[in-house]
Amino acid sequence: IIVELVSGSAISKQAKYQLAVIVKNDMYYWDTFRITESNDGYYKITTEGNPKVVNRRKHPRMPIKNTCNIRIDESGDSFDGKMVNISAGGFALSSRNVALHDSKGQHVTVKINNFDLGSARQLYGCVIRVTDNDGEFIVGCRMLEERDDIKEYVKANYSE
């Protein structure tokens, strides 16, 4: 764990802080922890008790790397990209096409190339998150409805 302090911020020995650490889909949350500074300039985090564990998503997401064709339904823009992951309730994809930059809230149609589950080769979703990673846009989408076929596919083909 890396703790980064903003310039000018101070550590209080009496204060109790809250800590959340995300590992895969799970968030480990401690109500209190303490930060102390060591002599070598590093900081030590000490937690109290066991963390609360919260799964951030309803369905597990399986990483996939298939190429895909992405169409932004509202504008009609169509371009190539790459799938990042898929679940029964959503998917993520990436592309360097700048049309994705302002696509939050828009609907997309995605055609996944060479995907084993034929019924899921074409997906529809609503963009809920866009992250610009040095010109590569990583887009998270919620599907318009949950897909039991994808749920079973992920269950059969992915172990976290």
C-alpha positions as CSV (number, residue, x, y, z in Angstrom):
1,I,0.0,0.0,0.0
2,I,1.3,3.4,-0.9
3,V,0.2,6.4,1.1
4,E,0.6,9.7,-0.6
5,L,0.3,12.8,1.4
6,V,-0.5,16.2,-0.1
7,S,2.2,18.8,0.4
8,G,1.6,20.6,3.6
9,S,-0.7,17.9,5.1
10,A,0.1,16.7,8.6
11,I,-0.2,13.4,10.3
12,S,-2.0,13.6,13.6
13,K,-1.0,10.9,16.1
14,Q,-4.4,11.2,17.8
15,A,-6.5,11.1,14.7
16,K,-8.2,8.0,13.4
17,Y,-8.6,7.6,9.7
18,Q,-10.7,5.3,7.5
19,L,-9.0,3.0,5.0
20,A,-10.5,1.2,1.9
21,V,-8.3,-1.2,-0.1
22,I,-9.7,-2.7,-3.3
23,V,-8.5,-6.2,-4.4
24,K,-10.1,-7.5,-7.6
25,N,-13.9,-7.0,-7.0
26,D,-13.7,-6.8,-3.2
27,M,-13.3,-3.7,-1.1
28,Y,-11.7,-4.2,2.4
29,Y,-12.8,-1.4,4.7
30,W,-11.5,-0.5,8.1
31,D,-13.4,2.0,10.2
32,T,-10.2,3.1,11.9
33,F,-6.5,3.0,11.3
34,R,-3.5,5.0,12.4
35,I,-0.6,6.5,10.3
36,T,2.8,6.9,11.9
37,E,6.0,8.2,10.4
38,S,9.2,6.3,10.7
39,N,12.7,7.7,11.0
40,D,13.5,6.8,7.4
41,G,10.7,9.0,6.0
42,Y,8.2,6.2,5.3
43,Y,4.8,5.9,6.9
44,K,3.3,2.9,8.7
45,I,-0.4,2.1,8.6
46,T,-1.8,0.2,11.6
47,T,-5.3,-1.1,11.4
48,E,-7.6,-2.2,14.3
49,G,-9.7,-5.3,14.0
50,N,-10.9,-7.1,10.9
51,P,-12.0,-5.3,7.8
52,K,-15.5,-5.2,6.5
53,V,-15.6,-6.8,3.0
54,V,-17.8,-5.4,0.4
55,N,-18.2,-6.7,-3.2
56,R,-18.5,-3.7,-5.4
57,R,-20.4,-5.5,-8.2
58,K,-23.4,-7.7,-8.4
59,H,-21.7,-10.1,-10.9
60,P,-18.1,-11.2,-11.3
61,R,-16.3,-9.8,-14.4
62,M,-14.2,-12.0,-16.5
63,P,-11.3,-10.5,-18.3
64,I,-11.4,-10.9,-22.1
65,K,-9.2,-9.5,-24.9
66,N,-11.2,-10.0,-28.0
67,T,-11.3,-7.3,-30.6
68,C,-14.6,-5.7,-31.2
69,N,-16.5,-3.1,-33.2
70,I,-18.0,-0.3,-31.2
71,R,-20.9,1.9,-32.4
72,I,-22.1,4.9,-30.5
73,D,-25.8,4.7,-31.2
74,E,-26.7,8.4,-30.8
75,S,-24.0,9.7,-33.2
76,G,-23.6,6.6,-35.5
77,D,-19.8,6.7,-35.0
78,S,-18.4,3.2,-35.5
79,F,-14.8,2.1,-34.9
80,D,-12.6,-0.8,-33.7
81,G,-11.6,-1.5,-30.1
82,K,-10.8,-4.2,-27.7
83,M,-12.8,-5.8,-24.9
84,V,-11.5,-5.6,-21.4
85,N,-14.0,-7.6,-19.4
86,I,-17.6,-8.9,-19.4
87,S,-20.2,-9.9,-16.8
88,A,-23.9,-10.6,-16.7
89,G,-24.6,-6.9,-16.0
90,G,-22.0,-5.0,-17.9
91,F,-18.7,-4.9,-19.8
92,A,-15.7,-2.7,-20.4
93,L,-13.9,-2.0,-23.6
94,S,-11.0,0.2,-24.8
95,S,-10.2,2.2,-27.9
96,R,-8.0,5.1,-29.0
97,N,-10.9,6.7,-30.9
98,V,-11.7,10.2,-29.4
99,A,-15.4,9.7,-30.1
100,L,-15.4,7.8,-26.7
101,H,-14.1,10.8,-24.8
102,D,-17.6,12.4,-24.3
103,S,-19.7,9.2,-24.6
104,K,-20.8,9.0,-20.9
105,G,-24.5,8.5,-20.8
106,Q,-24.8,7.4,-24.4
107,H,-25.8,4.0,-25.7
108,V,-23.4,1.6,-27.5
109,T,-23.7,-1.5,-29.6
110,V,-20.7,-3.7,-29.4
111,K,-19.9,-6.7,-31.8
112,I,-17.3,-9.0,-30.2
113,N,-15.1,-10.8,-32.6
114,N,-14.4,-14.5,-32.1
115,F,-16.3,-14.8,-28.8
116,D,-17.1,-18.3,-27.8
117,L,-20.7,-17.5,-26.6
118,G,-22.5,-16.8,-29.9
119,S,-25.6,-15.3,-28.2
120,A,-23.4,-12.6,-26.7
121,R,-21.4,-11.6,-29.7
122,Q,-23.5,-8.4,-30.0
123,L,-24.1,-6.4,-26.8
124,Y,-26.0,-3.2,-26.0
125,G,-25.1,-1.0,-23.1
126,C,-25.1,2.5,-21.6
127,V,-21.7,4.1,-21.0
128,I,-21.3,4.8,-17.2
129,R,-17.6,5.6,-17.0
130,V,-14.9,6.8,-19.4
131,T,-11.2,6.9,-18.3
132,D,-8.6,8.6,-20.5
133,N,-5.4,6.5,-20.1
134,D,-2.9,8.5,-22.2
135,G,-5.2,8.6,-25.2
136,E,-6.6,5.1,-24.7
137,F,-10.2,5.4,-23.6
138,I,-11.4,2.7,-21.2
139,V,-15.1,2.6,-21.1
140,G,-17.4,0.9,-18.6
141,C,-20.9,0.0,-19.7
142,R,-24.0,-1.2,-18.0
143,M,-26.1,-3.6,-20.1
144,L,-29.7,-2.7,-20.6
145,E,-30.7,-6.0,-19.0
146,E,-28.9,-8.7,-17.1
147,R,-27.9,-11.7,-19.2
148,D,-28.2,-15.2,-17.8
149,D,-26.3,-16.7,-20.7
150,I,-23.3,-14.5,-19.9
151,K,-23.6,-15.2,-16.2
152,E,-23.4,-18.9,-16.9
153,Y,-20.5,-18.5,-19.3
154,V,-18.5,-16.5,-16.8
155,K,-19.3,-19.0,-14.1
156,A,-18.1,-21.9,-16.3
157,N,-15.0,-20.2,-17.7
158,Y,-13.6,-18.0,-15.0
159,S,-12.3,-18.5,-11.5
160,E,-11.2,-15.4,-9.7
